[in-house]
């Protein structure tokens, strides 16, 4: 049985190492067998097959978000009264944000080698900096679009029960 994760946040040496060897290995294997390998066998390039796997992952995550945040007719979102406090806090995720996030992650993985070849300091950092520093830099490649992934969880209140047991900082107006 595969472990789900192998220290992705602390030991990743590159975006490829993060996605291929450390993050959500069961999903990686599923996408590899269901998307990547069939496209490779059909004659598509490795880069196309990699990007297609990230597109499939993004669409799968978008579907999961729609199910996770699904609203029924009885939910406050469908009431017509303006004085319903619950209706003011309704949340519906924006479809395709997950796809955009995973496309970005696929682009960072595909650009890893060309950028490393063009910029010697990148190669030097990967070889000479401590693993935790390199891993932090790898994770930071997702930061510009991380809100596309985590924003729905936060805005939808999905983590609010978790937050009851964790110290949080809130801005007070």
Helices and strands as residue ranges (DSSP letters): H 8-11, H 15-17, I 18-22, H 25-31, I 32-36, H 37-41, H 46-68, G 76-78, H 85-88, H 97-118, H 120-128, H 131-140, G 143-145, H 146-155, H 160-163
